[in-house]
């Protein structure tokens, strides 16, 4: 009440005009800050707090920062929904971008995996095909290796070739007795068989393929197998040509000698063999190798049959080595009487005691002293063929003995009507003497191939 009265009096008493009004006391809750030379002084409720300039501005800055933070917080809460929406949209966009990238990489990985699987499958198929081909070539190599030496080419040892070349210079000299019946493989046959060994595909081929490429590996394998197959076909062709040539020459012997081959084959002794008849069948999908091998087997069978038949034909020499004929077949001057006489055989010059060998399989039908023959052995070879060996110094067989080609039946001598050591050799057909050189020439021609 007093406050209002005082206030009233300040404004309405005329004696106060023109004078400085008295200062009013500062309210209790008022604050004041005054700046002096040493800093700021803050008065509050009659109390004064003195602050330095640094502390003052720190307080002011803190208040300002708090105000700005409050404003920012208020703004955030005011626009929070828009900010969150934009943040969520940005996160979703980044997520979709990552998902698209992951899907693209996954598709790329799938394509790569599929391509690798396809390549691996193709490689495995081609490798399996090569393995099957290798197995086929191995079976072919086995078939070629199983062929006996006699079936390879029918070739003979070089000695017979040398003997066959001698007639050009003069008197015909047939090949030795053993040279025309032993057939040996050509010297390069074993080398050819060894070279057919197929290439073995090892388990590390896939690793090699990863480094050098599947195509290079398959091309190398195919090239190697092609080379093996070509060598096998070449070897097979050589075998077939050799066997066909041999069969032709063997048939030519019968033609040259005028012998009935069918009759001789029918009379040929057979070994103790047998078994059920199983015809040979060639599959419809057989290749060139199988067909050629079948032809070779047929030719080999024919050659074996002809060999067995020719074993009864005396086309070999009764003495081994380079020998000379001291007298041929036909009319000559008798060495004792000096008059023309028929010489029914060939006289081979030899030393006393040299072995005399039978020239074909047969049976001894005469063994002993036979007049002008002296000691003589006669062997019946069947089908009207027989041979006689005269002037022997020794006889090693008896009547009824079965003899084989090349078996020693006696020794060279000079018994009977003889002027010196030599072998009198005869060949007869149905009891009639024929020129032994006809048989010997056939043997030389047979051996020359």
C-alpha positions as CSV (number, residue, x, y, z in Angstrom):
1,X,0.0,0.0,0.0
2,X,2.8,2.2,0.9
3,X,4.4,1.4,-2.5
4,X,1.4,2.6,-4.4
5,X,1.2,5.8,-2.3
6,X,4.8,6.5,-2.9
7,X,4.4,5.9,-6.6
8,X,1.5,8.2,-6.7
9,X,3.3,10.9,-5.0
10,X,6.2,10.6,-7.4
11,X,4.0,11.5,-10.2
12,X,1.7,14.0,-8.7
13,X,3.5,16.2,-6.2
14,X,4.4,19.5,-7.9
15,X,7.4,20.1,-5.7
16,X,9.3,17.3,-7.4
17,X,9.3,18.9,-10.9
18,X,12.7,20.0,-12.1
19,X,14.6,17.7,-9.7
20,X,16.2,14.4,-10.2
21,X,14.0,11.7,-8.9
22,X,15.5,9.5,-6.3
23,X,16.7,6.0,-7.4
24,X,14.5,3.1,-6.7
25,X,15.9,0.1,-4.9
26,X,16.7,-2.9,-7.1
27,X,14.2,-5.7,-6.7
28,X,15.3,-8.7,-4.6
29,X,15.2,-11.0,-7.6
30,X,17.0,-8.7,-10.0
31,X,20.5,-9.5,-11.4
32,X,23.1,-7.2,-12.8
33,X,26.3,-7.6,-14.5
34,X,28.9,-4.9,-14.8
35,X,32.1,-4.8,-16.6
36,X,35.1,-3.3,-15.0
37,X,38.8,-3.5,-15.7
38,X,39.3,-7.0,-14.2
39,X,36.3,-8.8,-15.7
40,X,32.6,-9.1,-15.2
41,X,30.8,-8.7,-11.9
42,X,27.4,-10.4,-11.6
43,X,25.2,-9.1,-8.8
44,X,22.3,-11.2,-7.6
45,X,20.2,-10.7,-4.5
46,X,22.7,-8.4,-3.1
47,X,25.6,-10.7,-3.8
48,X,28.2,-10.1,-6.4
49,X,30.0,-12.8,-8.4
50,X,33.2,-11.8,-10.2
51,X,34.0,-13.7,-13.4
52,X,37.0,-13.4,-15.6
53,X,36.6,-12.8,-19.4
54,X,37.5,-16.4,-20.4
55,X,35.1,-18.0,-17.9
56,X,32.4,-15.6,-18.9
57,X,32.7,-16.4,-22.6
58,X,32.8,-20.1,-21.9
59,X,29.6,-19.8,-20.0
60,X,28.1,-17.7,-22.8
61,X,29.3,-20.2,-25.5
62,X,27.9,-23.1,-23.5
63,X,24.6,-21.4,-23.3
64,X,24.7,-20.7,-27.0
65,X,25.6,-24.3,-27.8
66,X,22.8,-25.6,-25.6
67,X,20.4,-23.3,-27.3
68,X,21.5,-24.5,-30.7
69,X,21.3,-28.1,-29.6
70,X,17.8,-27.4,-28.3
71,X,16.9,-25.8,-31.7
72,X,18.4,-28.7,-33.6
73,X,16.6,-31.2,-31.4
74,X,13.3,-29.4,-31.9
75,X,13.9,-29.2,-35.6
76,X,14.7,-33.0,-35.7
77,X,11.6,-33.9,-33.8
78,X,9.6,-31.6,-36.1
79,X,10.9,-33.1,-39.3
80,X,11.8,-36.6,-37.9
81,X,9.3,-38.5,-40.1
82,X,10.6,-37.0,-43.3
83,X,14.3,-37.8,-42.4
84,X,13.4,-41.3,-41.4
85,X,11.5,-41.8,-44.6
86,X,14.4,-40.6,-46.7
87,X,16.9,-42.7,-44.7
88,X,14.7,-45.8,-45.0
89,X,14.3,-45.2,-48.8
90,X,18.1,-44.8,-49.1
91,X,18.7,-48.0,-47.1
92,X,16.2,-49.8,-49.3
93,X,17.8,-48.5,-52.5
94,X,21.2,-49.6,-51.3
95,X,19.8,-53.0,-50.2
96,X,18.2,-53.5,-53.6
97,X,21.4,-52.5,-55.4
98,X,23.3,-55.0,-53.3
99,X,20.7,-57.7,-53.9
100,X,20.9,-57.1,-57.7
101,X,24.6,-57.2,-57.6
102,X,24.6,-60.5,-55.6
103,X,22.0,-62.0,-58.0
104,X,24.1,-61.0,-61.0
105,X,27.2,-62.5,-59.4
106,X,25.3,-65.6,-58.5
107,X,24.0,-65.9,-62.1
108,X,27.5,-65.5,-63.4
109,X,28.8,-68.2,-61.0
110,X,25.9,-70.5,-62.1
111,X,26.8,-69.9,-65.8
112,X,30.5,-70.6,-65.1
113,X,29.6,-73.7,-63.1
114,X,27.3,-74.9,-65.8
115,X,29.9,-74.3,-68.5
116,X,32.5,-76.1,-66.4
117,X,30.1,-79.0,-65.9
118,X,29.3,-79.2,-69.6
119,X,33.0,-79.0,-70.5
120,X,33.7,-81.7,-67.9
121,X,30.9,-83.9,-69.2
122,X,32.1,-83.5,-72.8
123,X,35.7,-84.2,-71.7
124,X,34.6,-87.3,-69.8
125,X,32.6,-88.5,-72.8
126,X,35.5,-88.0,-75.2
127,X,37.9,-89.6,-72.7
128,X,35.5,-92.5,-72.3
129,X,35.4,-92.8,-76.1
130,X,39.2,-92.8,-76.2
131,X,39.4,-95.4,-73.5
132,X,37.1,-97.7,-75.5
133,X,39.2,-97.1,-78.6
134,X,42.3,-97.9,-76.6
135,X,40.7,-101.1,-75.3
136,X,39.9,-102.0,-78.9
137,X,43.5,-101.4,-80.0
138,X,44.8,-103.4,-77.1
139,X,42.7,-106.3,-78.2
140,X,43.9,-105.9,-81.7
141,X,47.5,-105.9,-80.5
142,X,46.8,-109.1,-78.6
143,X,45.4,-110.7,-81.7
144,X,48.4,-109.6,-83.7
145,X,50.8,-110.8,-81.1
146,X,49.0,-114.2,-80.9
147,X,49.8,-114.9,-84.5
148,X,52.4,-117.7,-84.9
149,X,55.6,-116.9,-86.7
150,X,54.6,-119.1,-89.6
151,X,51.6,-117.0,-90.1
152,X,53.3,-113.7,-90.1
153,X,54.8,-113.5,-93.5
154,X,55.9,-117.0,-94.4
155,X,59.4,-115.7,-94.9
156,X,62.5,-117.9,-94.7
157,X,66.0,-117.5,-93.4
158,X,68.5,-115.6,-95.6
159,X,70.5,-118.8,-96.3
160,X,67.8,-120.1,-98.6
161,X,67.8,-116.8,-100.5
162,X,71.5,-117.2,-101.2
163,X,70.9,-120.7,-102.4
164,X,68.1,-119.5,-104.7
165,X,70.4,-116.9,-106.3
166,X,73.1,-119.4,-107.2
167,X,71.3,-121.0,-110.3
168,X,71.8,-117.8,-112.2
169,X,75.6,-118.5,-112.4
170,X,75.4,-122.1,-113.4
171,X,74.1,-125.4,-112.1
172,X,70.9,-125.2,-110.1
173,X,71.5,-125.7,-106.4
174,X,68.3,-126.1,-104.3
175,X,68.1,-124.8,-100.8
176,X,69.0,-127.0,-97.8
177,X,66.4,-129.4,-96.5
178,X,65.5,-127.4,-93.4
179,X,65.4,-124.0,-95.0
180,X,62.1,-124.5,-96.8
181,X,60.0,-125.7,-93.9
182,X,61.0,-123.3,-91.1
183,X,59.2,-119.9,-91.4
184,X,60.4,-117.1,-89.2
185,X,58.9,-113.7,-88.6
186,X,60.5,-110.7,-90.3
187,X,63.2,-109.0,-88.1
188,X,61.0,-105.9,-87.5
189,X,57.9,-107.8,-86.5
190,X,58.7,-107.6,-82.8
191,X,59.5,-103.9,-83.1
192,X,56.1,-103.4,-84.8
193,X,54.3,-105.3,-82.1
194,X,56.1,-103.3,-79.4
195,X,55.2,-100.0,-81.1
196,X,51.6,-101.0,-81.0
197,X,51.4,-100.7,-77.3
198,X,48.6,-98.3,-76.7
199,X,49.1,-95.1,-74.8
200,X,47.9,-95.5,-71.2
201,X,45.6,-92.7,-70.1
202,X,46.5,-92.0,-66.5
203,X,44.3,-90.5,-63.8
204,X,46.1,-87.1,-63.9
205,X,44.8,-86.4,-67.4
206,X,42.2,-84.0,-65.9
207,X,44.9,-82.0,-64.1
208,X,46.9,-81.8,-67.4
209,X,43.7,-80.7,-69.1
210,X,43.2,-77.9,-66.7
211,X,46.7,-76.6,-67.5
212,X,46.9,-77.1,-71.2
213,X,43.3,-77.3,-72.3
214,X,41.0,-80.2,-72.8
215,X,41.2,-79.9,-76.6
216,X,44.9,-80.2,-76.7
217,X,44.9,-83.3,-74.5
218,X,42.2,-85.0,-76.6
219,X,43.9,-84.1,-79.9
220,X,47.2,-85.6,-78.6
221,X,45.4,-88.8,-77.4
222,X,43.5,-89.1,-80.7
223,X,46.7,-88.5,-82.7
224,X,48.6,-91.1,-80.7
225,X,45.8,-93.7,-81.1
226,X,45.5,-92.9,-84.8
227,X,49.2,-93.6,-85.2
228,X,48.9,-96.9,-83.3
229,X,45.9,-97.9,-85.5
230,X,47.8,-97.1,-88.7
231,X,50.7,-99.2,-87.6
232,X,48.4,-102.1,-86.7
233,X,46.6,-101.9,-90.1
234,X,50.0,-101.7,-91.9
235,X,51.3,-104.7,-90.0
236,X,48.0,-106.6,-90.7
237,X,48.2,-105.8,-94.4
238,X,51.8,-107.0,-94.5
239,X,50.8,-110.3,-92.8
240,X,47.9,-110.7,-95.2
241,X,50.0,-110.0,-98.3
242,X,52.7,-112.4,-97.1
243,X,50.3,-115.2,-96.4
244,X,48.5,-114.8,-99.7
245,X,51.8,-114.8,-101.5
246,X,52.9,-117.9,-99.6
247,X,49.6,-119.7,-100.4
248,X,50.0,-118.9,-104.1
249,X,53.6,-120.3,-104.1
250,X,52.5,-123.4,-102.3
251,X,49.7,-124.0,-104.7
252,X,52.2,-123.3,-107.5
253,X,54.3,-126.3,-106.3
254,X,51.5,-128.7,-107.0
255,X,50.9,-127.1,-110.4
256,X,54.6,-127.2,-111.4
257,X,54.9,-130.9,-110.3
258,X,51.6,-131.9,-111.9
259,X,50.3,-133.3,-108.7
260,X,46.6,-133.6,-107.7
261,X,46.4,-131.4,-104.7
262,X,43.0,-132.6,-103.7
263,X,44.1,-136.2,-103.7
264,X,47.2,-135.4,-101.7
265,X,45.2,-133.4,-99.1
266,X,42.8,-136.3,-98.7
267,X,45.7,-138.7,-98.1
268,X,47.5,-136.5,-95.7
269,X,47.7,-138.0,-92.2
270,X,45.7,-136.1,-89.6
271,X,46.8,-135.4,-86.1
272,X,44.8,-136.5,-83.0
273,X,42.6,-133.4,-82.8
274,X,38.8,-132.8,-82.6
275,X,36.0,-130.9,-81.0
276,X,32.5,-129.6,-81.9
277,X,32.1,-127.6,-85.1
278,X,31.5,-123.9,-84.3
279,X,31.3,-121.8,-87.5
280,X,33.1,-118.5,-87.6
281,X,30.7,-115.6,-87.6
282,X,31.6,-112.0,-88.4
283,X,29.4,-109.4,-86.7
284,X,27.5,-107.0,-88.9
285,X,29.3,-104.0,-87.4
286,X,32.8,-105.5,-87.8
287,X,35.3,-102.9,-88.9
288,X,38.1,-103.1,-91.5
289,X,40.5,-104.6,-89.0
290,X,38.2,-107.4,-88.0
291,X,37.3,-108.3,-91.6
292,X,41.0,-108.3,-92.6
293,X,41.8,-110.4,-89.6
294,X,39.1,-112.9,-90.6
295,X,40.6,-113.1,-94.1
296,X,44.0,-113.8,-92.5
297,X,42.6,-116.5,-90.3
298,X,41.1,-118.2,-93.4
299,X,44.4,-117.9,-95.3
300,X,46.3,-119.2,-92.3
301,X,44.0,-122.3,-92.2
302,X,44.7,-122.9,-95.9
303,X,48.4,-122.5,-95.4
304,X,48.5,-125.0,-92.5
305,X,46.6,-127.5,-94.7
306,X,49.0,-126.9,-97.6
307,X,52.0,-127.2,-95.3
308,X,50.7,-130.6,-94.0
309,X,50.2,-131.7,-97.6
310,X,53.6,-130.4,-98.8
311,X,55.3,-132.4,-96.0
312,X,54.6,-135.4,-98.2
313,X,56.2,-133.8,-101.3
314,X,60.0,-134.4,-101.6
315,X,61.1,-130.9,-102.8
316,X,64.0,-130.6,-100.4
317,X,67.7,-131.6,-100.7
318,X,68.9,-134.8,-99.1
319,X,72.2,-133.3,-98.0
320,X,72.8,-130.0,-96.3
321,X,75.2,-127.4,-97.5
322,X,76.5,-126.2,-100.8
323,X,76.7,-129.4,-102.9
324,X,77.5,-130.1,-106.5
325,X,75.8,-132.5,-108.9
326,X,78.3,-134.9,-110.4
327,X,75.7,-136.4,-112.7
328,X,72.2,-135.3,-113.7
329,X,69.0,-137.1,-114.6
330,X,68.7,-138.5,-118.1
331,X,70.9,-140.2,-120.7
332,X,74.6,-140.3,-120.0
333,X,77.7,-142.3,-120.7
334,X,77.9,-145.2,-118.3
335,X,80.9,-144.8,-116.0
336,X,81.9,-148.4,-116.2
337,X,80.9,-149.4,-119.8
338,X,81.2,-146.1,-121.6
339,X,78.0,-146.7,-123.4
340,X,74.9,-144.5,-123.3
341,X,72.7,-145.4,-120.4
342,X,69.7,-143.9,-118.5
343,X,70.6,-142.2,-115.2
344,X,67.4,-142.3,-113.1
345,X,68.5,-139.8,-110.4
346,X,70.9,-137.1,-109.3
347,X,74.4,-137.7,-108.0
348,X,75.4,-135.4,-105.1
349,X,79.1,-135.0,-104.4
350,X,79.7,-135.5,-100.7
351,X,82.3,-137.0,-98.3
352,X,82.0,-140.5,-96.9
353,X,80.1,-140.4,-93.7
354,X,78.1,-137.2,-94.4
355,X,74.5,-137.5,-93.1
356,X,71.8,-138.3,-95.6
357,X,68.3,-136.9,-94.7
358,X,64.9,-137.9,-95.9
359,X,63.3,-135.2,-98.0
360,X,59.6,-135.7,-97.0
361,X,57.5,-137.5,-94.4
362,X,56.9,-141.2,-95.2
363,X,57.5,-144.8,-94.4
364,X,60.6,-146.9,-95.1
365,X,59.7,-149.6,-97.6
366,X,63.3,-150.8,-98.5
367,X,66.4,-150.9,-96.4
368,X,69.5,-152.9,-97.4
369,X,71.6,-154.0,-100.3
370,X,69.9,-153.4,-103.7
371,X,72.2,-154.5,-106.6
372,X,73.8,-151.5,-108.3
373,X,72.4,-149.1,-105.6
374,X,74.6,-150.8,-103.0
375,X,73.2,-150.0,-99.7
376,X,69.9,-148.3,-100.4
377,X,66.9,-146.9,-98.5
378,X,63.5,-146.3,-100.2
379,X,60.8,-144.2,-98.5
380,X,57.2,-144.2,-99.6
381,X,55.5,-140.7,-99.2
382,X,52.1,-141.8,-100.2
383,X,50.0,-141.0,-103.3
384,X,52.5,-142.7,-105.5
385,X,55.5,-140.5,-104.4
386,X,58.7,-142.2,-103.3
387,X,62.4,-141.4,-103.0
388,X,65.5,-143.6,-103.1
389,X,68.9,-143.0,-101.5
390,X,71.7,-145.2,-102.8
391,X,75.5,-146.0,-102.4
392,X,75.1,-145.5,-98.6
393,X,77.9,-146.5,-96.3
394,X,75.5,-146.8,-93.4
395,X,71.8,-147.3,-92.9
396,X,70.1,-146.1,-89.8
397,X,66.5,-147.1,-90.4
398,X,64.6,-150.3,-91.0
399,X,61.6,-151.3,-93.1
400,X,58.4,-150.1,-91.6
401,X,59.9,-147.1,-89.8
402,X,58.0,-143.8,-90.1
403,X,60.4,-141.0,-90.9
404,X,60.0,-137.2,-90.7
405,X,61.4,-134.5,-92.8
406,X,65.1,-134.0,-92.2
407,X,65.6,-137.2,-90.3
408,X,69.0,-138.9,-90.8
409,X,68.4,-142.3,-92.5
410,X,72.1,-143.1,-93.4
411,X,75.5,-141.9,-94.4
412,X,77.1,-141.1,-97.7
413,X,79.3,-143.9,-99.2
414,X,80.4,-145.6,-102.4
415,X,78.7,-149.0,-102.3
416,X,77.4,-150.7,-105.4
417,X,78.2,-149.4,-108.9
418,X,80.0,-146.3,-107.8
419,X,83.3,-144.7,-108.7
420,X,83.6,-142.7,-105.5
421,X,81.8,-141.3,-102.5
422,X,78.5,-139.6,-103.5
423,X,74.8,-139.9,-102.9
424,X,72.5,-141.3,-105.6
425,X,69.1,-139.7,-105.1
426,X,65.9,-140.6,-107.0
427,X,62.3,-139.3,-107.0
428,X,59.5,-141.6,-108.4
429,X,55.8,-141.1,-109.2
430,X,53.8,-144.3,-109.4
431,X,57.1,-146.3,-109.7
432,X,58.5,-144.2,-112.6
433,X,61.6,-142.2,-112.1
434,X,61.3,-138.5,-112.7
435,X,63.9,-135.7,-112.6
436,X,64.5,-134.8,-109.0
437,X,65.5,-131.3,-110.1
438,X,61.8,-130.7,-111.0
439,X,61.0,-131.1,-107.3
440,X,64.1,-129.2,-106.1
441,X,63.3,-126.2,-108.4
442,X,59.8,-126.1,-106.9
443,X,61.3,-126.0,-103.4
444,X,63.7,-123.3,-104.4
445,X,60.8,-121.2,-105.8
446,X,58.8,-121.8,-102.7
447,X,61.7,-120.7,-100.5
448,X,62.5,-117.7,-102.5
449,X,59.5,-115.8,-101.3
